[in-house]
Amino acid sequence: MAHASALQADGLSTLLMALGPEVGHDYASAYGPAALFITRTGEGKNENKNEGENGGFASRSTAAFDGAFNATLPPSVSGEQP
């Protein structure tokens, strides 16, 4: 979550976390906050594992985030295979 006001960023990030990654992304895309969602993937998402055969991480950002930071995450962070 990126916002010019730390107070608003805090409140919006709490809202987006409560909504969950899918609905939160839809909300942020519709209303404009710059947000990056990083979620755990695979079978190991409830275990204390960072990556491997049981899962890893995936990222999803809003257009506002991409525009603000002109950034794309490398495959190792986004969970894609190189």
PDB file of N, CA, C and O in Angstrom:
ATOM      1  N   MET A   1       0.853  -1.148   0.000  1.00  0.00           N
ATOM      2  CA  MET A   1       0.000   0.000   0.000  1.00  0.00           C
ATOM      3  C   MET A   1       0.902   1.215   0.000  1.00  0.00           C
ATOM      4  O   MET A   1       1.820   1.325   0.813  1.00  0.00           O
ATOM      5  N   ALA A   2       0.634   2.117  -0.914  1.00  0.00           N
ATOM      6  CA  ALA A   2       1.371   3.376  -0.964  1.00  0.00           C
ATOM      7  C   ALA A   2       0.370   4.519  -1.020  1.00  0.00           C
ATOM      8  O   ALA A   2      -0.584   4.499  -1.797  1.00  0.00           O
ATOM      9  N   HIS A   3       0.609   5.508  -0.183  1.00  0.00           N
ATOM     10  CA  HIS A   3      -0.269   6.675  -0.151  1.00  0.00           C
ATOM     11  C   HIS A   3       0.528   7.845   0.401  1.00  0.00           C
ATOM     12  O   HIS A   3       1.447   7.647   1.195  1.00  0.00           O
ATOM     13  N   ALA A   4       0.193   9.046  -0.003  1.00  0.00           N
ATOM     14  CA  ALA A   4       0.896  10.237   0.483  1.00  0.00           C
ATOM     15  C   ALA A   4       0.702  10.440   1.983  1.00  0.00           C
ATOM     16  O   ALA A   4       1.551  11.041   2.641  1.00  0.00           O
ATOM     17  N   SER A   5      -0.401   9.946   2.523  1.00  0.00           N
ATOM     18  CA  SER A   5      -0.684  10.064   3.950  1.00  0.00           C
ATOM     19  C   SER A   5      -0.468   8.713   4.630  1.00  0.00           C
ATOM     20  O   SER A   5      -1.104   7.722   4.272  1.00  0.00           O
ATOM     21  N   ALA A   6       0.427   8.682   5.604  1.00  0.00           N
ATOM     22  CA  ALA A   6       0.676   7.436   6.330  1.00  0.00           C
ATOM     23  C   ALA A   6      -0.580   6.951   7.043  1.00  0.00           C
ATOM     24  O   ALA A   6      -0.826   5.747   7.118  1.00  0.00           O
ATOM     25  N   LEU A   7      -1.370   7.873   7.563  1.00  0.00           N
ATOM     26  CA  LEU A   7      -2.604   7.509   8.258  1.00  0.00           C
ATOM     27  C   LEU A   7      -3.583   6.832   7.302  1.00  0.00           C
ATOM     28  O   LEU A   7      -4.185   5.814   7.646  1.00  0.00           O
ATOM     29  N   GLN A   8      -3.742   7.388   6.113  1.00  0.00           N
ATOM     30  CA  GLN A   8      -4.642   6.772   5.140  1.00  0.00           C
ATOM     31  C   GLN A   8      -4.087   5.447   4.636  1.00  0.00           C
ATOM     32  O   GLN A   8      -4.850   4.505   4.422  1.00  0.00           O
ATOM     33  N   ALA A   9      -2.778   5.355   4.441  1.00  0.00           N
ATOM     34  CA  ALA A   9      -2.168   4.098   4.008  1.00  0.00           C
ATOM     35  C   ALA A   9      -2.410   3.004   5.039  1.00  0.00           C
ATOM     36  O   ALA A   9      -2.700   1.862   4.682  1.00  0.00           O
ATOM     37  N   ASP A  10      -2.292   3.351   6.317  1.00  0.00           N
ATOM     38  CA  ASP A  10      -2.527   2.378   7.385  1.00  0.00           C
ATOM     39  C   ASP A  10      -3.967   1.882   7.356  1.00  0.00           C
ATOM     40  O   ASP A  10      -4.213   0.676   7.407  1.00  0.00           O
ATOM     41  N   GLY A  11      -4.909   2.798   7.276  1.00  0.00           N
ATOM     42  CA  GLY A  11      -6.317   2.409   7.248  1.00  0.00           C
ATOM     43  C   GLY A  11      -6.673   1.600   6.017  1.00  0.00           C
ATOM     44  O   GLY A  11      -7.389   0.602   6.109  1.00  0.00           O
ATOM     45  N   LEU A  12      -6.173   2.028   4.855  1.00  0.00           N
ATOM     46  CA  LEU A  12      -6.466   1.300   3.618  1.00  0.00           C
ATOM     47  C   LEU A  12      -5.833  -0.085   3.616  1.00  0.00           C
ATOM     48  O   LEU A  12      -6.445  -1.044   3.145  1.00  0.00           O
ATOM     49  N   SER A  13      -4.615  -0.202   4.135  1.00  0.00           N
ATOM     50  CA  SER A  13      -3.977  -1.519   4.159  1.00  0.00           C
ATOM     51  C   SER A  13      -4.733  -2.472   5.078  1.00  0.00           C
ATOM     52  O   SER A  13      -4.843  -3.662   4.782  1.00  0.00           O
ATOM     53  N   THR A  14      -5.251  -1.961   6.183  1.00  0.00           N
ATOM     54  CA  THR A  14      -6.065  -2.793   7.073  1.00  0.00           C
ATOM     55  C   THR A  14      -7.337  -3.241   6.366  1.00  0.00           C
ATOM     56  O   THR A  14      -7.722  -4.406   6.458  1.00  0.00           O
ATOM     57  N   LEU A  15      -7.987  -2.327   5.663  1.00  0.00           N
ATOM     58  CA  LEU A  15      -9.190  -2.666   4.910  1.00  0.00           C
ATOM     59  C   LEU A  15      -8.896  -3.729   3.859  1.00  0.00           C
ATOM     60  O   LEU A  15      -9.637  -4.706   3.748  1.00  0.00           O
ATOM     61  N   LEU A  16      -7.833  -3.557   3.089  1.00  0.00           N
ATOM     62  CA  LEU A  16      -7.508  -4.505   2.025  1.00  0.00           C
ATOM     63  C   LEU A  16      -7.155  -5.877   2.586  1.00  0.00           C
ATOM     64  O   LEU A  16      -7.507  -6.897   1.993  1.00  0.00           O
ATOM     65  N   MET A  17      -6.465  -5.911   3.719  1.00  0.00           N
ATOM     66  CA  MET A  17      -6.152  -7.205   4.347  1.00  0.00           C
ATOM     67  C   MET A  17      -7.421  -7.897   4.813  1.00  0.00           C
ATOM     68  O   MET A  17      -7.559  -9.112   4.667  1.00  0.00           O
ATOM     69  N   ALA A  18      -8.356  -7.126   5.377  1.00  0.00           N
ATOM     70  CA  ALA A  18      -9.611  -7.710   5.853  1.00  0.00           C
ATOM     71  C   ALA A  18     -10.452  -8.237   4.694  1.00  0.00           C
ATOM     72  O   ALA A  18     -11.145  -9.244   4.837  1.00  0.00           O
ATOM     73  N   LEU A  19     -10.396  -7.564   3.554  1.00  0.00           N
ATOM     74  CA  LEU A  19     -11.157  -8.009   2.386  1.00  0.00           C
ATOM     75  C   LEU A  19     -10.564  -9.265   1.756  1.00  0.00           C
ATOM     76  O   LEU A  19     -11.284 -10.030   1.115  1.00  0.00           O
ATOM     77  N   GLY A  20      -9.274  -9.485   1.927  1.00  0.00           N
ATOM     78  CA  GLY A  20      -8.614 -10.635   1.327  1.00  0.00           C
ATOM     79  C   GLY A  20      -8.001 -10.269  -0.011  1.00  0.00           C
ATOM     80  O   GLY A  20      -8.298  -9.207  -0.558  1.00  0.00           O
ATOM     81  N   PRO A  21      -7.144 -11.141  -0.551  1.00  0.00           N
ATOM     82  CA  PRO A  21      -6.394 -10.786  -1.756  1.00  0.00           C
ATOM     83  C   PRO A  21      -7.250 -10.569  -3.001  1.00  0.00           C
ATOM     84  O   PRO A  21      -6.945  -9.682  -3.798  1.00  0.00           O
ATOM     85  N   GLU A  22      -8.287 -11.333  -3.187  1.00  0.00           N
ATOM     86  CA  GLU A  22      -9.107 -11.180  -4.395  1.00  0.00           C
ATOM     87  C   GLU A  22      -9.999  -9.946  -4.318  1.00  0.00           C
ATOM     88  O   GLU A  22      -9.924  -9.069  -5.178  1.00  0.00           O
ATOM     89  N   VAL A  23     -10.840  -9.876  -3.292  1.00  0.00           N
ATOM     90  CA  VAL A  23     -11.763  -8.745  -3.146  1.00  0.00           C
ATOM     91  C   VAL A  23     -10.977  -7.465  -2.865  1.00  0.00           C
ATOM     92  O   VAL A  23     -11.342  -6.393  -3.346  1.00  0.00           O
ATOM     93  N   GLY A  24      -9.898  -7.576  -2.088  1.00  0.00           N
ATOM     94  CA  GLY A  24      -9.067  -6.409  -1.805  1.00  0.00           C
ATOM     95  C   GLY A  24      -8.459  -5.823  -3.069  1.00  0.00           C
ATOM     96  O   GLY A  24      -8.431  -4.605  -3.244  1.00  0.00           O
ATOM     97  N   HIS A  25      -7.971  -6.692  -3.949  1.00  0.00           N
ATOM     98  CA  HIS A  25      -7.408  -6.219  -5.218  1.00  0.00           C
ATOM     99  C   HIS A  25      -8.490  -5.565  -6.067  1.00  0.00           C
ATOM    100  O   HIS A  25      -8.261  -4.514  -6.667  1.00  0.00           O
ATOM    101  N   ASP A  26      -9.660  -6.177  -6.120  1.00  0.00           N
ATOM    102  CA  ASP A  26     -10.770  -5.589  -6.887  1.00  0.00           C
ATOM    103  C   ASP A  26     -11.131  -4.207  -6.344  1.00  0.00           C
ATOM    104  O   ASP A  26     -11.344  -3.270  -7.113  1.00  0.00           O
ATOM    105  N   TYR A  27     -11.199  -4.084  -5.018  1.00  0.00           N
ATOM    106  CA  TYR A  27     -11.520  -2.799  -4.387  1.00  0.00           C
ATOM    107  C   TYR A  27     -10.450  -1.758  -4.720  1.00  0.00           C
ATOM    108  O   TYR A  27     -10.762  -0.642  -5.134  1.00  0.00           O
ATOM    109  N   ALA A  28      -9.195  -2.136  -4.536  1.00  0.00           N
ATOM    110  CA  ALA A  28      -8.102  -1.195  -4.789  1.00  0.00           C
ATOM    111  C   ALA A  28      -8.053  -0.797  -6.263  1.00  0.00           C
ATOM    112  O   ALA A  28      -7.771   0.359  -6.579  1.00  0.00           O
ATOM    113  N   SER A  29      -8.323  -1.730  -7.157  1.00  0.00           N
ATOM    114  CA  SER A  29      -8.328  -1.413  -8.583  1.00  0.00           C
ATOM    115  C   SER A  29      -9.454  -0.451  -8.931  1.00  0.00           C
ATOM    116  O   SER A  29      -9.282   0.439  -9.764  1.00  0.00           O
ATOM    117  N   ALA A  30     -10.599  -0.630  -8.297  1.00  0.00           N
ATOM    118  CA  ALA A  30     -11.763   0.211  -8.592  1.00  0.00           C
ATOM    119  C   ALA A  30     -11.634   1.613  -8.006  1.00  0.00           C
ATOM    120  O   ALA A  30     -12.078   2.584  -8.618  1.00  0.00           O
ATOM    121  N   TYR A  31     -11.026   1.726  -6.818  1.00  0.00           N
ATOM    122  CA  TYR A  31     -11.001   3.011  -6.128  1.00  0.00           C
ATOM    123  C   TYR A  31      -9.646   3.702  -6.134  1.00  0.00           C
ATOM    124  O   TYR A  31      -9.515   4.802  -5.597  1.00  0.00           O
ATOM    125  N   GLY A  32      -8.643   3.082  -6.727  1.00  0.00           N
ATOM    126  CA  GLY A  32      -7.403   3.778  -6.990  1.00  0.00           C
ATOM    127  C   GLY A  32      -6.227   3.680  -6.053  1.00  0.00           C
ATOM    128  O   GLY A  32      -5.166   4.187  -6.415  1.00  0.00           O
ATOM    129  N   PRO A  33      -6.311   3.069  -4.869  1.00  0.00           N
ATOM    130  CA  PRO A  33      -5.095   3.011  -4.056  1.00  0.00           C
ATOM    131  C   PRO A  33      -3.995   2.192  -4.743  1.00  0.00           C
ATOM    132  O   PRO A  33      -4.275   1.185  -5.394  1.00  0.00           O
ATOM    133  N   ALA A  34      -2.771   2.626  -4.594  1.00  0.00           N
ATOM    134  CA  ALA A  34      -1.630   1.880  -5.109  1.00  0.00           C
ATOM    135  C   ALA A  34      -1.338   0.743  -4.142  1.00  0.00           C
ATOM    136  O   ALA A  34      -0.912   0.977  -3.011  1.00  0.00           O
ATOM    137  N   ALA A  35      -1.567  -0.478  -4.582  1.00  0.00           N
ATOM    138  CA  ALA A  35      -1.427  -1.613  -3.672  1.00  0.00           C
ATOM    139  C   ALA A  35      -0.727  -2.783  -4.346  1.00  0.00           C
ATOM    140  O   ALA A  35      -0.919  -3.043  -5.534  1.00  0.00           O
ATOM    141  N   LEU A  36       0.076  -3.473  -3.576  1.00  0.00           N
ATOM    142  CA  LEU A  36       0.754  -4.688  -4.009  1.00  0.00           C
ATOM    143  C   LEU A  36       0.350  -5.791  -3.047  1.00  0.00           C
ATOM    144  O   LEU A  36       0.507  -5.651  -1.834  1.00  0.00           O
ATOM    145  N   PHE A  37      -0.166  -6.880  -3.581  1.00  0.00           N
ATOM    146  CA  PHE A  37      -0.592  -8.022  -2.778  1.00  0.00           C
ATOM    147  C   PHE A  37       0.401  -9.152  -2.999  1.00  0.00           C
ATOM    148  O   PHE A  37       0.682  -9.520  -4.140  1.00  0.00           O
ATOM    149  N   ILE A  38       0.929  -9.698  -1.929  1.00  0.00           N
ATOM    150  CA  ILE A  38       1.811 -10.859  -2.003  1.00  0.00           C
ATOM    151  C   ILE A  38       1.144 -11.956  -1.200  1.00  0.00           C
ATOM    152  O   ILE A  38       0.890 -11.802  -0.005  1.00  0.00           O
ATOM    153  N   THR A  39       0.863 -13.067  -1.867  1.00  0.00           N
ATOM    154  CA  THR A  39       0.165 -14.172  -1.213  1.00  0.00           C
ATOM    155  C   THR A  39       0.976 -15.449  -1.323  1.00  0.00           C
ATOM    156  O   THR A  39       1.755 -15.634  -2.258  1.00  0.00           O
ATOM    157  N   ARG A  40       0.780 -16.309  -0.367  1.00  0.00           N
ATOM    158  CA  ARG A  40       1.431 -17.607  -0.367  1.00  0.00           C
ATOM    159  C   ARG A  40       0.640 -18.542  -1.265  1.00  0.00           C
ATOM    160  O   ARG A  40      -0.590 -18.501  -1.281  1.00  0.00           O
ATOM    161  N   THR A  41       1.336 -19.374  -2.002  1.00  0.00           N
ATOM    162  CA  THR A  41       0.691 -20.297  -2.930  1.00  0.00           C
ATOM    163  C   THR A  41       1.040 -21.738  -2.583  1.00  0.00           C
ATOM    164  O   THR A  41       1.978 -21.997  -1.830  1.00  0.00           O
ATOM    165  N   GLY A  42       0.292 -22.649  -3.127  1.00  0.00           N
ATOM    166  CA  GLY A  42       0.606 -24.062  -3.009  1.00  0.00           C
ATOM    167  C   GLY A  42       0.137 -24.690  -1.718  1.00  0.00           C
ATOM    168  O   GLY A  42      -0.491 -24.049  -0.875  1.00  0.00           O
ATOM    169  N   GLU A  43       0.460 -25.965  -1.589  1.00  0.00           N
ATOM    170  CA  GLU A  43       0.018 -26.758  -0.447  1.00  0.00           C
ATOM    171  C   GLU A  43       0.631 -26.302   0.863  1.00  0.00           C
ATOM    172  O   GLU A  43       0.009 -26.451   1.916  1.00  0.00           O
ATOM    173  N   GLY A  44       1.829 -25.752   0.825  1.00  0.00           N
ATOM    174  CA  GLY A  44       2.533 -25.375   2.045  1.00  0.00           C
ATOM    175  C   GLY A  44       2.172 -24.008   2.575  1.00  0.00           C
ATOM    176  O   GLY A  44       2.893 -23.460   3.410  1.00  0.00           O
ATOM    177  N   LYS A  45       1.054 -23.435   2.102  1.00  0.00           N
ATOM    178  CA  LYS A  45       0.767 -22.060   2.496  1.00  0.00           C
ATOM    179  C   LYS A  45       0.428 -21.892   3.967  1.00  0.00           C
ATOM    180  O   LYS A  45       0.488 -20.771   4.473  1.00  0.00           O
ATOM    181  N   ASN A  46       0.077 -22.952   4.668  1.00  0.00           N
ATOM    182  CA  ASN A  46      -0.204 -22.842   6.094  1.00  0.00           C
ATOM    183  C   ASN A  46       0.957 -23.328   6.944  1.00  0.00           C
ATOM    184  O   ASN A  46       0.869 -23.370   8.171  1.00  0.00           O
ATOM    185  N   GLU A  47       2.035 -23.692   6.287  1.00  0.00           N
ATOM    186  CA  GLU A  47       3.212 -24.161   6.997  1.00  0.00           C
ATOM    187  C   GLU A  47       4.279 -23.076   6.959  1.00  0.00           C
ATOM    188  O   GLU A  47       4.152 -22.094   6.227  1.00  0.00           O
ATOM    189  N   ASN A  48       5.311 -23.256   7.738  1.00  0.00           N
ATOM    190  CA  ASN A  48       6.378 -22.266   7.806  1.00  0.00           C
ATOM    191  C   ASN A  48       7.427 -22.555   6.736  1.00  0.00           C
ATOM    192  O   ASN A  48       8.579 -22.858   7.048  1.00  0.00           O
ATOM    193  N   LYS A  49       7.017 -22.458   5.475  1.00  0.00           N
ATOM    194  CA  LYS A  49       7.928 -22.696   4.359  1.00  0.00           C
ATOM    195  C   LYS A  49       7.886 -21.493   3.435  1.00  0.00           C
ATOM    196  O   LYS A  49       6.817 -20.934   3.190  1.00  0.00           O
ATOM    197  N   ASN A  50       9.032 -21.091   2.923  1.00  0.00           N
ATOM    198  CA  ASN A  50       9.082 -19.943   2.031  1.00  0.00           C
ATOM    199  C   ASN A  50       8.848 -20.315   0.580  1.00  0.00           C
ATOM    200  O   ASN A  50       8.212 -19.556  -0.151  1.00  0.00           O
ATOM    201  N   GLU A  51       9.336 -21.443   0.155  1.00  0.00           N
ATOM    202  CA  GLU A  51       9.146 -21.869  -1.218  1.00  0.00           C
ATOM    203  C   GLU A  51       9.535 -23.331  -1.331  1.00  0.00           C
ATOM    204  O   GLU A  51       9.849 -23.977  -0.331  1.00  0.00           O
ATOM    205  N   GLY A  52       9.513 -23.841  -2.528  1.00  0.00           N
ATOM    206  CA  GLY A  52       9.862 -25.224  -2.746  1.00  0.00           C
ATOM    207  C   GLY A  52       8.704 -25.973  -3.344  1.00  0.00           C
ATOM    208  O   GLY A  52       7.785 -25.367  -3.894  1.00  0.00           O
ATOM    209  N   GLU A  53       8.736 -27.295  -3.243  1.00  0.00           N
ATOM    210  CA  GLU A  53       7.713 -28.107  -3.891  1.00  0.00           C
ATOM    211  C   GLU A  53       6.327 -27.898  -3.304  1.00  0.00           C
ATOM    212  O   GLU A  53       5.332 -28.184  -3.969  1.00  0.00           O
ATOM    213  N   ASN A  54       6.237 -27.408  -2.077  1.00  0.00           N
ATOM    214  CA  ASN A  54       4.931 -27.208  -1.450  1.00  0.00           C
ATOM    215  C   ASN A  54       4.364 -25.815  -1.663  1.00  0.00           C
ATOM    216  O   ASN A  54       3.288 -25.516  -1.146  1.00  0.00           O
ATOM    217  N   GLY A  55       5.033 -24.971  -2.387  1.00  0.00           N
ATOM    218  CA  GLY A  55       4.489 -23.647  -2.645  1.00  0.00           C
ATOM    219  C   GLY A  55       5.526 -22.558  -2.601  1.00  0.00           C
ATOM    220  O   GLY A  55       6.709 -22.807  -2.365  1.00  0.00           O
ATOM    221  N   GLY A  56       5.072 -21.361  -2.830  1.00  0.00           N
ATOM    222  CA  GLY A  56       5.930 -20.186  -2.844  1.00  0.00           C
ATOM    223  C   GLY A  56       5.073 -18.957  -2.650  1.00  0.00           C
ATOM    224  O   GLY A  56       4.146 -18.951  -1.839  1.00  0.00           O
ATOM    225  N   PHE A  57       5.386 -17.926  -3.391  1.00  0.00           N
ATOM    226  CA  PHE A  57       4.644 -16.674  -3.281  1.00  0.00           C
ATOM    227  C   PHE A  57       4.240 -16.180  -4.661  1.00  0.00           C
ATOM    228  O   PHE A  57       4.920 -16.438  -5.655  1.00  0.00           O
ATOM    229  N   ALA A  58       3.128 -15.470  -4.705  1.00  0.00           N
ATOM    230  CA  ALA A  58       2.669 -14.833  -5.932  1.00  0.00           C
ATOM    231  C   ALA A  58       2.349 -13.383  -5.617  1.00  0.00           C
ATOM    232  O   ALA A  58       1.907 -13.064  -4.513  1.00  0.00           O
ATOM    233  N   SER A  59       2.570 -12.514  -6.575  1.00  0.00           N
ATOM    234  CA  SER A  59       2.272 -11.099  -6.364  1.00  0.00           C
ATOM    235  C   SER A  59       1.268 -10.615  -7.395  1.00  0.00           C
ATOM    236  O   SER A  59       1.170 -11.143  -8.502  1.00  0.00           O
ATOM    237  N   ARG A  60       0.534  -9.605  -6.998  1.00  0.00           N
ATOM    238  CA  ARG A  60      -0.463  -8.984  -7.866  1.00  0.00           C
ATOM    239  C   ARG A  60      -0.552  -7.522  -7.447  1.00  0.00           C
ATOM    240  O   ARG A  60      -0.750  -7.221  -6.270  1.00  0.00           O
ATOM    241  N   SER A  61      -0.409  -6.625  -8.397  1.00  0.00           N
ATOM    242  CA  SER A  61      -0.432  -5.199  -8.073  1.00  0.00           C
ATOM    243  C   SER A  61      -1.545  -4.501  -8.840  1.00  0.00           C
ATOM    244  O   SER A  61      -2.040  -5.003  -9.849  1.00  0.00           O
ATOM    245  N   THR A  62      -1.922  -3.343  -8.343  1.00  0.00           N
ATOM    246  CA  THR A  62      -2.919  -2.533  -9.031  1.00  0.00           C
ATOM    247  C   THR A  62      -2.214  -1.674 -10.086  1.00  0.00           C
ATOM    248  O   THR A  62      -0.999  -1.482 -10.038  1.00  0.00           O
ATOM    249  N   ALA A  63      -2.992  -1.167 -11.030  1.00  0.00           N
ATOM    250  CA  ALA A  63      -2.432  -0.286 -12.057  1.00  0.00           C
ATOM    251  C   ALA A  63      -1.831   0.964 -11.417  1.00  0.00           C
ATOM    252  O   ALA A  63      -0.819   1.480 -11.892  1.00  0.00           O
ATOM    253  N   ALA A  64      -2.446   1.450 -10.346  1.00  0.00           N
ATOM    254  CA  ALA A  64      -1.918   2.628  -9.648  1.00  0.00           C
ATOM    255  C   ALA A  64      -0.538   2.340  -9.058  1.00  0.00           C
ATOM    256  O   ALA A  64       0.338   3.204  -9.084  1.00  0.00           O
ATOM    257  N   PHE A  65      -0.341   1.143  -8.531  1.00  0.00           N
ATOM    258  CA  PHE A  65       0.962   0.765  -7.980  1.00  0.00           C
ATOM    259  C   PHE A  65       1.996   0.689  -9.098  1.00  0.00           C
ATOM    260  O   PHE A  65       3.099   1.219  -8.975  1.00  0.00           O
ATOM    261  N   ASP A  66       1.624   0.020 -10.194  1.00  0.00           N
ATOM    262  CA  ASP A  66       2.548  -0.106 -11.322  1.00  0.00           C
ATOM    263  C   ASP A  66       2.923   1.264 -11.875  1.00  0.00           C
ATOM    264  O   ASP A  66       4.082   1.511 -12.209  1.00  0.00           O
ATOM    265  N   GLY A  67       1.936   2.153 -11.970  1.00  0.00           N
ATOM    266  CA  GLY A  67       2.207   3.493 -12.476  1.00  0.00           C
ATOM    267  C   GLY A  67       3.064   4.316 -11.533  1.00  0.00           C
ATOM    268  O   GLY A  67       3.932   5.068 -11.977  1.00  0.00           O
ATOM    269  N   ALA A  68       2.831   4.182 -10.249  1.00  0.00           N
ATOM    270  CA  ALA A  68       3.575   4.961  -9.261  1.00  0.00           C
ATOM    271  C   ALA A  68       5.028   4.520  -9.161  1.00  0.00           C
ATOM    272  O   ALA A  68       5.924   5.342  -8.971  1.00  0.00           O
ATOM    273  N   PHE A  69       5.251   3.233  -9.288  1.00  0.00           N
ATOM    274  CA  PHE A  69       6.600   2.708  -9.097  1.00  0.00           C
ATOM    275  C   PHE A  69       7.227   2.205 -10.377  1.00  0.00           C
ATOM    276  O   PHE A  69       8.413   1.879 -10.406  1.00  0.00           O
ATOM    277  N   ASN A  70       6.421   2.139 -11.458  1.00  0.00           N
ATOM    278  CA  ASN A  70       6.902   1.639 -12.740  1.00  0.00           C
ATOM    279  C   ASN A  70       7.717   0.373 -12.524  1.00  0.00           C
ATOM    280  O   ASN A  70       8.816   0.219 -13.056  1.00  0.00           O
ATOM    281  N   ALA A  71       7.153  -0.523 -11.733  1.00  0.00           N
ATOM    282  CA  ALA A  71       7.912  -1.686 -11.294  1.00  0.00           C
ATOM    283  C   ALA A  71       7.214  -2.978 -11.653  1.00  0.00           C
ATOM    284  O   ALA A  71       5.986  -3.073 -11.663  1.00  0.00           O
ATOM    285  N   THR A  72       8.021  -3.953 -11.943  1.00  0.00           N
ATOM    286  CA  THR A  72       7.546  -5.324 -12.021  1.00  0.00           C
ATOM    287  C   THR A  72       8.492  -6.141 -11.161  1.00  0.00           C
ATOM    288  O   THR A  72       9.692  -5.868 -11.115  1.00  0.00           O
ATOM    289  N   LEU A  73       7.965  -7.121 -10.495  1.00  0.00           N
ATOM    290  CA  LEU A  73       8.795  -7.945  -9.630  1.00  0.00           C
ATOM    291  C   LEU A  73       9.504  -9.007 -10.451  1.00  0.00           C
ATOM    292  O   LEU A  73       8.946  -9.507 -11.428  1.00  0.00           O
ATOM    293  N   PRO A  74      10.719  -9.357 -10.071  1.00  0.00           N
ATOM    294  CA  PRO A  74      11.416 -10.424 -10.775  1.00  0.00           C
ATOM    295  C   PRO A  74      10.699 -11.750 -10.559  1.00  0.00           C
ATOM    296  O   PRO A  74       9.981 -11.910  -9.572  1.00  0.00           O
ATOM    297  N   PRO A  75      10.884 -12.707 -11.475  1.00  0.00           N
ATOM    298  CA  PRO A  75      10.187 -13.994 -11.349  1.00  0.00           C
ATOM    299  C   PRO A  75      10.398 -14.678 -10.009  1.00  0.00           C
ATOM    300  O   PRO A  75       9.482 -15.336  -9.517  1.00  0.00           O
ATOM    301  N   SER A  76      11.572 -14.548  -9.400  1.00  0.00           N
ATOM    302  CA  SER A  76      11.824 -15.217  -8.124  1.00  0.00           C
ATOM    303  C   SER A  76      10.926 -14.683  -7.014  1.00  0.00           C
ATOM    304  O   SER A  76      10.647 -15.406  -6.057  1.00  0.00           O
ATOM    305  N   VAL A  77      10.469 -13.445  -7.114  1.00  0.00           N
ATOM    306  CA  VAL A  77       9.586 -12.865  -6.112  1.00  0.00           C
ATOM    307  C   VAL A  77       8.134 -13.125  -6.470  1.00  0.00           C
ATOM    308  O   VAL A  77       7.316 -13.393  -5.591  1.00  0.00           O
ATOM    309  N   SER A  78       7.807 -13.049  -7.752  1.00  0.00           N
ATOM    310  CA  SER A  78       6.420 -13.186  -8.173  1.00  0.00           C
ATOM    311  C   SER A  78       5.964 -14.634  -8.206  1.00  0.00           C
ATOM    312  O   SER A  78       4.770 -14.898  -8.341  1.00  0.00           O
ATOM    313  N   GLY A  79       6.885 -15.573  -8.087  1.00  0.00           N
ATOM    314  CA  GLY A  79       6.506 -16.978  -8.065  1.00  0.00           C
ATOM    315  C   GLY A  79       6.510 -17.631  -9.431  1.00  0.00           C
ATOM    316  O   GLY A  79       6.258 -18.830  -9.540  1.00  0.00           O
ATOM    317  N   GLU A  80       6.794 -16.862 -10.484  1.00  0.00           N
ATOM    318  CA  GLU A  80       6.842 -17.429 -11.822  1.00  0.00           C
ATOM    319  C   GLU A  80       8.157 -18.167 -12.009  1.00  0.00           C
ATOM    320  O   GLU A  80       9.160 -17.846 -11.371  1.00  0.00           O
ATOM    321  N   GLN A  81       8.141 -19.142 -12.876  1.00  0.00           N
ATOM    322  CA  GLN A  81       9.357 -19.874 -13.194  1.00  0.00           C
ATOM    323  C   GLN A  81      10.145 -19.094 -14.239  1.00  0.00           C
ATOM    324  O   GLN A  81       9.559 -18.584 -15.194  1.00  0.00           O
ATOM    325  N   PRO A  82      11.469 -18.990 -14.074  1.00  0.00           N
ATOM    326  CA  PRO A  82      12.279 -18.248 -15.063  1.00  0.00           C
ATOM    327  C   PRO A  82      12.298 -18.938 -16.402  1.00  0.00           C
ATOM    328  O   PRO A  82      12.929 -18.450 -17.339  1.00  0.00           O
TER     329      PRO A  82
END
